[in-house]
Amino acid sequence: MPGLRTLSQSAHKKGKQKVIAPVKELQTYLESFSDFEKVAVGHDQAWLRDLRAEAFARFCEVGLPTTRDEDWRFTNISAIAQTQFRLAAKTEVAKNSVADLRATQAACQLVFVNGHFVPELSALEKLPKGVTVNGLAAEIAQKSAHVENHLGRYLNIQRDAFSALNTAFAEDGAFVHVHRGTVVEQPIYLLFISQVSTARGSDGVTQPLPQTVPTDAPTMNHPRNLFVIEEESQVAIIEDYVSIGDTAGSLCNTATELVAKDGAIVSHYMIEREHKQSFNISTLRIEQGRNANVASHSVLLGGGIVRNNVHPVLAGEGSECLINGLFVGNGKQHLDNYMLVEHAQPHCSSRQFYNGILDDSSHGVFHGRIIVHKDAQKTDAKQTNRNLLLSDNAQIDTKPQLEIYADDVKCTHGATIGQIDETALFYLRSRGIDEASARKLLLMAFANECLDRMKEDSIRSGIEKLLSNLQFGSGSGPTTLNASDGGRNWQEVG
């Protein structure tokens, strides 16, 4: 099989050779990786070459996850597994096509197309002192010590196949380094655009697809981001994922490693609004130092199959973490949120708040897991998931989990599922508000429970604008539970 021998020869770690089964579904990945590793930026650096090879060997070893895997039991990704993706090539995007996608208030704006940094579409002139931003590929080419010291150190490629796949193709994405004691007043805005393109050839540039591949063959891109926030620094970073044109069937598989050192304060935003026939897999791995404070905010609005992984490790005593999210689905969207919070040191606190709004035949998942290690005494952790179902066919699977190995902790978890309160709806309509507007008011109030936790006003107002443009609830579904439930509008789960 093409590329198999190259991989076997390079996938050595400490003298051990990885055994890779030539599975039919992995053939296109093998071919893409074989071409990629010959020309990828940094292929001449042994540490990065080994990291990529080890990650791809692991991906081939375990394959894509199925519903038999506990972490994926609620999400069937057979549509992804059965698609033969080709690595997306660099492509051009007209400036006017991204003008409406830009942030109005930002310290700087970086634009990526199919995972590749595009300087001519970016705006770095307002970059404050003490902040370094760049494309990851450029930092790799410059043999940055920060990249070598941190890239791949935190993401768990043994646990997650998509993280392994991203690491195997890690080449470009965003690099952000905030120097010690720097306070960045405005957010750093990163715009990731998926666009229909041809596949990437063995020379690393745009190539027509081989005759054996249809011209509309779906493509994949793997943005890799690295954020290093030094001691006593403060910054907000936005990752915004959008689609241009018909990107049906394309895969954006992104991974971010965020290092918040002692005393750092970081707000991270992940906004996903891609084409509803595309696939988006994202992983945020957070490493927190002593007294570091990190807030992760996720807003999922688009995509056909979406998986949002957030994995903070509170590795320093006294650190705090907020995981806050909102997912809104309609049609046949599948939005999966997987949270894994690890308390590794004492006197740390974490809060998880996720709200879901699901209409039509959409399917939502909240799988939250808190692990308190045995040395993490005085842990304070809370986990809450609230969901609104707007139709009989909408579905939510929620699984809050606690795994505690310490004996002096305070941990709670719970989830609720319900519909719009008919009494509140009647109250609004009795004041002359039409039904559609009344429903939207109630749903926006529900969504604002998450938005109110976002400290940055400009970001919050931008997300409110996105939500106001959505078509909430057709009204075809029920608004209350059965009369036998005694009028309750919420069902407790766990």
N, C-alpha and C positions, 0 to 999 in steps of 0.2 A: 504494500500500500504506500503511495507517495507520502513522504514526510515521516513515515514511521521509523525508518532507520536513523534519520537525523535526530529525531526526538530521543530514541533509545540511547544514542551515543552521548547526548548532552544531558540527559536526565539522571545524572549521578549526584548523590549527596552523601558525603562521608564514606565513599566507597561502595554505596549500595545502589544497585540499579533498579529502577522502577519497572515493573512488568505491566504492560499496557495491552489490554485486550482490543483487537481490531473490530470494534462494534460498528455495524453499518451506519447507525445514526451519528457516529462521530467522524465519519469519513471527511465531510466538508471542513470540520474543525481541524482535523489533522492536516489537510491540504493547506488551509489558511495559515496555520501556525508554522508549517514548514517553510512557506514563502515569507512569512512575517519575520521569523527569527534571523533570517539572512540579512535583512535590510533595516530592521527597526533601529531607531535612535538608541544608542547605548549598547548595541550588540557587541561592541568591543570591550565592554566593561564586565569582567568576570562575575562580579557579585550580582549584577542585574541579569546577566545571561543565565546564571544558575537559578536565580529566583524565578524567572519566567519558566524555565524548563521544569523545575520542581512543581510549580503550580499547575502547569499543563499536564504533567504526569499524574498529579492528584486528580485533576478533572477527568482524565481518561479512566482512571482507576475506579472512581465512584459513579461517573455518569451524571446525567441530570436527575434531580430528585423526583420522586413519585409520591403519591398519597400514602404509601406505606411508610414513608419517613415521618416521624412524629412531628417534626417542625413544619412539614408541608401537608399534613393530613387533610386540611380544608381547601387546598389549592391544587387543582389539576392543571398541570402545564403541558399536557400532551400536545397542544397546539404549537408550543415552542419546540418541544422535542422532535416533532415531525417535520419541522421546517428546516430546510437546508440554507442556512444563512451564509452569506459571503461577507468578508470584512469590507466595510465601507471605505471608499477612497476619499482623499481630500477633494473638496468641491468648492465652487465659488457661489457666493450669495450676494445679490445686489444690496447696496446699502439701504435703499428705500424699502426693501422688503422686511427689514428688521427695525425700521424707525419706530413703529408703533409698539414694539416689544421692549424697548429700552426703559430703564428706570429713570424717573425724573430727578430723583435726589440720590446721589451715590458718590462715595469717595473716588471710585473708579469703576469702570465697566469692562469686563472681559467677555468676548464672544467666541464661542466654540461651535464649529459646524461638523457634525458627525464625529465629535470627539477631538477635533483638531483646533488648536488656538489660531484665531484669525486676527492678527494685529491691526489690519486696516479697518476692521469693523469695531475695534475696541477703543476705549477712551481712558487714557492713563494720565492725562495732564493735571488732574486735581489730586494726584496721589500724595498723601501727606508724608512727612519725614518719619523715618522709623518703620516704614512698611515696604516690603518687597513683594511684588506680584509679578507673575510671569507664567508662560506656558510651561508645563512640566517637561516637555521634550527639550526646551531650551535649557532648563536647569540640568537635565540629564547630560546634555551635550557639553555643558560647561563643567561637568563633574562636581556638582555642588555637594559639599559635605553634608548639608542638611538632608538632601535627598537620600544619600547613601546611609545616613544614620537612622532615618525614620521610615523610608518607603518599605512597605512589606513587613515591618516589625510588629504591627499591631493586628492587622487583619488576619482572621483565622481561616486559612485556605484549607485546613484539614476538615473543618466542620461544614463549610458551605461551598457547594460546587460552583455557584455563580461568582463568588469571591475568588475562587481559584481560576476561573475562566478569565475574569477581569485582570488578575495579576499576570496571567500568561500573556495577555495582549497589552499590558500596561506600557504606554508610551507617552501619551499626551493627556492633558487635562489642566487643572488649575493648580498653581503653586502659590501659597500665601505664607509669608513669614512676617510676623509682627514682633518687632524688637522689644526688648525688656522695657517696661514702664511706659509704653506708648498707648495713648488713648485715641482711637480712631472715631471721630465724631459722627461720620456718616457711614452707612453700610457699604461693604464691598459687594458688588453685584456681578454674578457670573451667569451668563445666558448660554444654555446648551441647546443647540438647534439640531433636530434630526431632519434630514432632507433626502429625498430620493436621489440616489447616486449610482454610479457604476461600481463594480467591485475593485478592490485594491489589487494590483498586480504584483508580481515577484520583484519588481524594481521599486516598489513603494509609492508609485504615483498612480494617477488615474489611468485605468486601463479599460478597454472594452471587455465585456464579459466573454469568456470562451464560448464557442459555438454550442457546447453541450449545456450551457447555462442559459435559461430564458432571459431576455432583456429586462424583464420586470422582476428578476430574482430578488428576494428580500435580502436586505443587508443588516449587519450588526455593527455597533460601535461600542467601545469600552472606555469611556472617560475615567481617568484615574486622578483623584485630587488629593493633595497633601497640604494641610494647614498646620503650621507650627506657631503657636501663640506663646511667647515667652512670659516670664514671671511678671506679675503685676500689670499686665497689659489688658486692654479692653477693646473688643471689636464685635461687629455684627457682620455675618456673611450670608449672602443669599445664593442658593442654587436654584435656577429657574429652568425647567425643561419644557420645551415647546416643539411643535412640528410645523414644517412648511411644506405645503403640497400634500399629495396623497402618499403617506408613508405607511399604508396598510401593510401589516405583516413585518415591519422592521422591529429590531430589538435594540434598545438602549440599555446596556448593563453597566451601571456606574458604581464606583466605590470611592469612598472618602475616608481618609485617616485624619482625624483631628486630635492634635496634641495640645492640651491646655495645661501649661506648667503652673507651678505654685502661685496661688493668688490671682490667676488669670480669670477674667470675666468674658465669656463668649456667648453670643446668641447666634444660633445656626438655623437657617430657614431653608426648607426644601419644598419647592412648589412644582407640582407635576401636572401639566395640562396638555399632554400630547394627544395625537390623533386617537380616536376611540377604537381603531382597529389595530393599533400598534401595541408593542409589549415594552414595559419599563420595569427593570429590576434595579433597585438602589440599595446600597449598604452604607450606613454611617457608623464608623467605629471610633469611639471617643476614649481617649486616655486622659484621665484627670489627675493632676498633682495635688499636693497639700493645699487645702482651702480654695481650690479652684471651683468656680461656679459656671456651669454650662447649661444653657437652655436650648433644647432641640424642638423646633416647630415644623410640623409637616402638614402640607395641604395637598390632598390628592383630588384632582378634578377630572382628569382625562385618562386615556389609556384603555385598552381592552382587557389585558391582564396586567395587573400592577402588583408588585411586591415591594414593600417598604420595610427594610431592616434597620433597626436602631439598636446599637450595642455599646452602651457606655460602661466603662470599668472605673469605679471610684477607687483609684489606686493610691490616693493620698489622704491622710487623716484630715477630717473636717471638710471634705469636699461636698458640694451640693449639685444636684442634677434635676432639671425639669424636662420631662418628655411630654410635649403637648401636640395634639394633632386633630385634624378634621378631614374626613373623607366623605365625598358626595358622589354617589353613583346613580346612573339611570340606564335605560336600555338593558344590555346584557353585560355591562362592565363587571369585572371582578377585581376588588380592591382588598389586598391582604396586608395587614400591618403586624409585623413581628417585632416585639420588644424583648430584649434580653438585658437586664440591668444586673451588674455584678458589684456587690459591696465587698471590697477586699480589705478595707481598713476601718478602724473604729471611728465613731462620732461623725458618720456621714449620713446624709439624708437624700432621698429621691422622691419625686412625685411624677406620676403618670396620669395624664388626662387625655382621653381620646373620645371624640364624638363622631358618630356616623349618621349620615342621612342617605337612605336608599329607596329608590323608586323603581317602578316597572319590574324587570326580572333581574335587577342587579344583585350582586352577592358581595357582602363585606365580611372581613375576617379581622378579629382582634385577638392576637395570641401574645399575652404579656407574661413574662417570666422574671421573677426577682430571685436572685441567688445571694444569700447572705453567708459568706465564708466564716469559718469558725473563729477567726481573729477579729471579725468585724462587730465587736460589741458596741452597744449604744447606737445601733442602726435605727433610723427612722424612715420607713418606706411606706408609700401609699400608692394604690393603683385603682383607677376608676375608668370604666368604659360605659358610655351612654349611647344608645342607638334609637333612631326613629325610622320606622318602616312605613312607607307611604302607599304600599300596595300589597295585595295578598301574595304576589309572586316574589316580592323582595325577600332576601334571606340574609341573616347575619349569624356567623359562628363566632362565639366569644369564649375565650379560655384564659381567665386570669389565674396565675400560678405563683405560689410562694415555695421556695426551697431554702430552708433555714438550718444552718449548722452552728449558730451561736445561741446563747441562752438569755442574753440581756438585750432584747430588741423590741421595737414597736412596729409591727407590719400589719397592714390591712389591704384588702382587695375586694372588688365587687364589680358587677356589671348590671345594666338595666336595658330592657328592650321595650319599646312602646310605640304608640301612634300619637298623632296630634290630638290634643285635648279638645273635645267637641265643645265643652263649656266656654273655653277661651275663644274658640272660633266664633261661637254664637255671640259672645260679648262684643267682639270686634265688628261683626256684621250688623249688630243692632245699633252701632254708632255710624252706620252709613258706609262702611268699607265693604267693597265687593269681595266675594269669596276668594278669588285668586290672590288679591292683594293681602287679605287677612291671613291666608295660608303662608304667604311669603314673609309677612311680618313675624309670624310665630317661628318659622324656620330660621330666619335671620337671627332672631333672639337666641335660639338654640345654638346656632353656629357661633354667635358672639361670646358664648361661654369660653370658647377656645381663643377667639381673637383678642379678648380682653387680657389674656395672659401675655400678649406680645407687646413688649415695651416700646419698640421703635414705631413711632406714629406713622411715618411715611410708608413703612412696610404694611402695617395694619390697614391703612386706608386703601392701599393698592389691592390687597387681598379682598377687602370689602367690595371694591369695585368689580373684581372678578366674580364674586359670589352674586352680586346684584344682577349680573348679566345671565346667570343660569336660569333655566326653566325649572323651578321647583314644583314637584308634585302636581300631577294632573287632576287629582281629586277623585280618581276612579276607585281608589282603595278605601278601606275602612278608616274611620277617624277615632274609633274607640275600641276597646276590647269588648268581649262578649258581656252581656248583662249579668251573667253568672259570676263575673269577676268582681261584683260589688262596686262597679264604677271606677276601679283602679285603671290608670292609664300607663302604668309601668309594671313590668314583670322583672323581679329580681332574679339574677342568675349568679349563683355563687355568693 
